[in-house]
Amino acid sequence: MALAFVYHTVGDLTVGKPDLVEFHDTETLKSAIQAIADSPGGSIPIWKKNVNAHEDNELRQQRFVGMLSSLDIAAFLANTATSSQDQSLDMDRKLNSPVSEVVVPNNSLLKIVDPSTRLIDALELMKQGVKRLLVHKCLVWKGSCKHFSVVYYSRWLKNIESSNSKQTSMNFQASSTSSPSRVTSIPNKFCCLSREDVLRFIIGYLGALAPLPLTSMAHLGAINSHYNTVESFKPAIEAAKATPTDSIAVAVVEQTPEGKNKIIGEISAHKLWKCDYIAASWALANLSAGQFVMGVEDNDNNSDIETELSVDTKRPKRFSSRSIRFLSNPSGPGIFGQSRSMYRGRSAPLTCKVKSTLAAVMAQMLSHRATHVWVTEDERDDVLVGIVGYADILDAVTKPPTAFIRATKSTEIM
């Protein structure tokens, strides 16, 4: 475990972060769709309105309702698409429904922490399932741009200085005594840190984490074999009803002759992020999981897959992979069920190999702003082994060196 996690604080990650703008459970789904498009990970925290003149952290924590994802909204609208006789009018009514009708209450997904909280402690919270950290905004002392951690842990830092730098440490102490530095919280000003923010901070310290970054995910034990799947021939709506994993993703699979899962796509909040929710909800309600992840191209001959998808126009619009921003390979076969190779384009699930290194997977997740990566066999690109999410990455980077050394040795013996 890198010392950076010990002496850095949560306040170090708040520099440049915008103030929190609460999204209340009385807002409409239309407003939520726009807010989700502007947020990381395809989800937003939902709050109850504040009715207290003076609110402490405990009362604020109680006002937090839960996280609302793009998949939650699409699944809610999909129920409308299957049951309503007048889909356009009912869809418009559903889009104006309050968020409270959709969000699943879970008060443990967000925690309020002090900016002086050690980063290692924040990582432990996120490993346990916390998806957002609410941090007090702080006033930085005038004329300085030092890290918060230097303020809170300056004495500890001086204690670990080498003997060659004792004089520098004494000068630092003298300057601190003559002009003491303070960091004070701004009342009712908070910023929100996501797990993506933490991962971006950690990737800047890969050198301090050596040899972890160049160790395979398998040797680190970071591959999660407990993931949700739905077979391609089953209704797509079943994926939305499945118990979500930490990354809120369900793999769409086909069985190989050997009885293994072959991944052909995924249904997740990440894939539906910034999508056309009306088209996506219709597809969830009417298509199989395989058709949903493949999309139905505009030039298909399947004229029966047509419906009213827009609340603003009466012109029929055919569901397409482009309707929900799924762009499959235009040169490949366009009809689901034909022989095909691994998917290409935005409909392709993000995958890595069993032997992929920690650094490679972290870079992959951040470059695609993904909440997870599917792990496949080294020999075959599409045979599913497991999934790696934020919690798995955070667990790997905080492991003591002896943990993965033992795993490596036992693997070599086998």
N, C-alpha and C positions, 0 to 999 in steps of 0.2 A: 504493500500500500504506500503510495507516495506521500511524503510529508506535506505536500501542497494541500492535501485534503484536510490536514490537521490545523495548519496555521492560516489557511484562507477561510474567510467567513462568507455567509450568504450575501452580505453587503457588497462584496466584490463583484457580484454578478448583476447588481442593480444599476450600475452606471449606464446612463443613457436609456433606461427603460421608461416607457411612458406611464403616466398615472393610470391607475385602475379606473375604468368606467364600468360600473356595475350594470349587468343585464338582468332585469327583474322578471319574475315569473308571470307578471301580468302582461308582458309584451307579447306581440303576435308572432306566429311562426314565420311570417314574411320578414319581419325584422330580424328574427333569429337566423334565417338563411343568409342574410347579408353579413351579420356579425360573424358567423362561422367561416364565411369566405375570407374574412380578414384576420382570422385567428390561426395559430399553429395546431396541427394535428387533427383538424376537422371537428373540433369540439369547443364549447365555451362553458364557463362556470355560470350557474344561475343563482340569483339571490332573491330573497324576500325584501320588500321595501323596509327601510329603516323608519321606525316610529319613535325612537328614543332620541331625546335631545343630546344626551351624553352617552356615548356607546363605548364600552371597553372591548377588549379582544374576545372575551367569552361571549358577549352578546352578538358580536359580529360573526363569530364562528357559528352560532346558532342560526343566524339568518341565511347561511349558505345552504342551498337545497341539494344541488348535485351537478353533474356534467351532462350537457345536451350535445349529442353528436349528429352528424349528417345522416348516419344510418338510422338513428331514432326517428328523425323527421321523415325520411323516405319510407320507413316501415309504417309509420302512422298514416301517411297519405296513401300507401298501398292498400290498407284496409278499406279506405274510402273507394278506391278504384274497383274493388271486387263486389261491393255491396250496394252502391248507389245506382239508381236508374238514370238520374240526370247528373252525369259525372262533372260537367263543367260548373254547375251551380254548387254542387256539394264540395268540389275541390276548392272553390273560392271561399266557401264557408270554413273549410278546414284550415286553409292558409291564414285565416283571420282568427283562428282559435288561440287562446292564451297558451303560453309555453308550459304552464303548470299542468296541462292535460297530457303532456308528452314526456317531460323530464322524469327520470327515475330517481326518487330521493335517495341520496347517499352522502351523508354529511362527512364521511371520512376521506373523501377524495381530495380535499383541500385542507391545508393546515396554515395557521397564522404563526409566523416565526419572527423573532427579533433579528435585525441585521447583523448582530454580533454572534448569531448562531454559527458554530463551526460547520464547514462544508461537509465534513465527514458525517455529522449528525443529520444534515439535510439529506444526504445520500441514503442513510438508513431509513428515513421516513419514506422516500420515494421507492425504495426496495420493497417496502411493506404495502405499496399500492397507492400512495399519495401521488396525485397527478399535477397538482398546482401548489405552489408555495406563495402565500401572501406576505409581503415584506413591507415594513414601514419605510416610507421615503425619508431620507436623511439629508440634513444640511451639512455639506462638506466644509471643514474649517477654512477660513479665508487664507488665500495665498498658498495653498498646498493642493497637491493632487495625489497624495499618498493613498494606498489601499486602506480600507476599513480595518483589515487584519493587522496592519502595523499599529493602529491605535489600540485595539483590544488585546493584542498579544505581543506588544513591543518588548516587554520584559522577558517573556518566554523566548522570543526570537534572539534576544541578546544572550540568553543562557546557552543557546546551542551554537553561538558563534565560535569559531575556532580561536585558538590562542593568538594566532597571527593578526586577528582583527579586533583585539581587545580595545585598542586605542580608539578605533572607529566607533565602537560601541559606547565608549565613555563619552565621546563627543556628542553622539546622538542623545545620550541621557542628559547631558548638560543642556543641550538646546531644548529638549522636551521640558526640563524643569523651569527654564527661564520663560518659556512661552507655551504653557500647557495647551494641548489640542483637545477639542471636544467634538463629538458628533451628536447632535440632537435630532430627535424625530420630528417631522412635520405633522401636526395634528390632522387626522382624517385623510392623510395622503398615503396611498399604498401603491405598490406595483406588483404584478403577478409574474412569477417565474414558472415556466413549464419545464418538463423533462428534456425537451429539445434545447432549451437555454443551458441547462446543466451539462448536457452532452457536448455542446459547442465549447463550453468552458474547459471541459476535461480534455478535449482533443488538442488543446493548446499545450497540454502538459504530458504528451505521449512519451517524451524523452525521460521524464521523471518516473514513468511507469514501467520502464524497461525491466525485464524482458517481456512483460505482458502484451504489448502491442503486436509483437511478431509471433505470438503463440496462437495456435489454431483454436477455434471455438470449441472443438471437441475436447482438446486437452484441458481447456479451462472449465469444462463442464457447463458451458453457457447455453447449450442447445436444449430448448424446452420441448420435450416429447409429448406434452399434454396440449393438444391444439384441437380446435373444432373443425369438422369437415361436413360437407353435404355432397352427396353424389350428383353428378351432372344431370341425370334424368329426373331428379326430384324438383318440386316447385321451388323457385328462387326465394319465395317468402319464408321458407323453412330456415334459411340462413339468418334472417332477421330475428327469428324466434329462438335460435340457438343461444345457449348461455355464452356470453361474450368472454373472450380471453382478455388478458391485460392489454392487448393491442386492438381489441374490438375488431377481429378479423376472422372470417370463416373461409377455409380453403374449399374450392370446388374441385372435386377429384373424380377420377375414373379408376376402376380396378384393373391392374395388370394381370396377365396370366399367372404370375407368381403370387397374387393376392396382395400386392403392395398398392399404396395410394399414388396415383399419377396426378400431379397438380396441373390443372388447365387454366386456373384463374382464381380469383378471390372476390368475396363480397365483404366490404369493410367500410368504415367511416373514412379512411384515408382515400380509398378509390372514389368515394362519392363526394369528396371535398370539392367544392366549387362546381358541382354538377347541375344539370337541369333536373330539379327535383320532381317535376310533374312527369317527365319522360321516365325517370328512374323508378318512380312509384308505380307507374303503369307496368313497366317491365317486371318489377318484383312480383306484382299481382298476377300477371298473365303468362310469363315465360318460365321455362325450366331454368335451373341454375346454370346449366351449360350454355343455353341460349343467351342468358343474361350477360355472362362474362364475354361471350363471343360477339354479341351484338348482331343485329340483322341489317345488313348493308342496304342502302337505298336502291341498289340495282337488283335486289333479290326478286325472284318471281313469286315469293310468298305473299300474295295479295290479301290473305286472310289476317295478317298481322297489321291491322290498321285500327286506329281509334282516335278519339278526340283527346289530344294531349295538351292543349293550350286553353287557359281560361280567358284569354284575351281575343281569340278568334274562333269562328265557326268552321274554318277550313280543316278538314281531316289532315292529320299529320302522321306519317308512318314512323314507328319506332326504329331508330338507327343506332349503331354504335357511336355515331357522332352526337346523337341527342344527349347522351350522358357522358360525353367526352371519352368514350372508349374507342380508340383508333386501332383496329386490328390490321393485319397485313393486307393491303389492297390487292396485292398480286397473288395471294393465296386463295384457297377455296372459300367461298362465301356462305356455304350452307352447312349448318351445324350437323354433325353426325358423319361427315365424310372423313376419310383418312387425312390426318394432318400432323404436322410436326409441332414443336414447341411454339407457343404464341409469341407474336411480335407486336410492338407498339405499346400504347398506354394500357391496353387490356392485359398485357403480360404481367404476371405477378413478379415482384422484386425478389430475386433468389440469390443465394450464395451456396458455396460448397461446404462440406463438412470440414475440409482442411483450410477454409478461408480464415485469415488472421483477424484478430480483434480490431486492429487498425483499419483493415479493409472494410469490415462490416460497419464500423462507426462512420467511416467516410461515405459509404454507400447510403446509409440511413440519412445522414445530414444533407448530402447532395440532392437526394430525392425528397427530402423533408418527410420521410416515411416514419411511421410509428413501429415498424417491424420489418423483418426480412425472413422469408421462408428458406429453410435449409434443405438442400437436395443431396443425393448421393454424389460422390466424386465421379463415378463411372457414367451415371445417367443424369441428364439435366432436369428431368421432370419427376423423378421418383422422390417423394417427400419423406424427409427424415424428422423434421421438427420446425420450430419457429424461434426466432430471437427477437425479443422486444426490449423496451427501455429497461425494465426491471432486470432482465438477464445481463444486459451490458453493465449496469451499475453494480450488480452483484459480482461480476467478473473483475472490474477495476478495483474493488475494495477487498479482494481476496488476499490473504497473506501469501508470500512467495512459496512457502512450503506446501500449500494446498495444491497448486498446479504442478509443482515439481513431482509430488507423489503420483499424481494422475498421469504425468508424462512417463514416469518410470514403469508404472503398472501397464500402460499401453504398450511400451516397447517390449516388455516381457511377454505379453500375449502375442 
